[in-house]
Amino acid sequence: MQRLNEDIKTGKLQGIYLLCGEEAYLRRQYRDRLKNAIVGDDTMNYHYYEGKNISVGEVIDQAETLPFFAERRLIVMENTQLFKSGGEQLADYLEERAESTYFVFVEPEIDKRSKLYKTVKAGGCIVEFTTQDEATLTRWILGMMKKEGKNISQNNLRYLLEKTGTDMENIRKETEKLFCYVLEKDVIEREDIDEICTKQISGHIFDMIGAIADKQQEKALALYYDLLALKEPPMRILFLIAKHFNQLLQVKDLHKKGFADRAVAERVGIPPFAIKKYVVQAGRFSPEELRSAVEACVQAEEDIKTGRMNDTLSVELLIVGYSR
């Protein structure tokens, strides 16, 4: 990312950029910054292609056209999946592309073994935007707070992150909602966050597992019905329940082996600010209970896919069984 910022700042731009990784907010931000740096407001020499059904031949024809009263032509291609398959023709072209034509590829997932990826790596700049760590997200949120003249305690900021998750676009939306809600207030309190911020599905799953651990069957089912009311597919809920039980099992195992909290968070893929909650929740289950729960989730998935059980009922029975 440092090299990308330097390119934009100095104007010494590469002919090809690939912006990839799971952090969609940063992909979009740098896509737009590159557009402004390469062609500015010039719409005549800017072309945007999205989706997997684009014509590569049409793109190449466009790339071969000289810029109209300008030095550069820019082609942005987003979510094409060409870095997973079908990008060979474009890879061949990029090796001898017109120097006046710049390419910016924006892809959430790529295959580093593909010919197109290797071609871009050899002749351009690749930046992978991964989920940002707690320190980076904290600085970013505090920057937004300062700009709006708001203050928030460290504990409440961490609570906000627990509510929103680590997706930067979601954080931005929820923070903007907070600013509108508190209006003239200088300090954002926990009550404000509870009142206005929408809890991510992962938060609902966490609470549901907690209710299961405490044998609060009515609460666990109520949380499940809430997710269904939010149009969450039962199979996705099942996947997240299985993932959560598996994470708890890993947390318990790694702690038993003597790993520190931060190391456990990195290995399991849990945000560091949330690891203590996972440790506490994992302590409410035995290893055998967690393994059994993971296996039950696998069995439930098989029952659904083979038609032996309705998806909504299967997940409900799973919750009932473990919260009994």
Beta strands, then each sheet from edge to edge (+ up, - down):
strand 1: 16-20
strand 2: 46-50
strand 3: 73-78
strand 4: 101-107
strand 5: 125-128
strand 6: 151-152
strand 7: 187-188
sheet 1: 2+ 3+ 4+ 1+ 5+
sheet 2: 6+ 7+
end
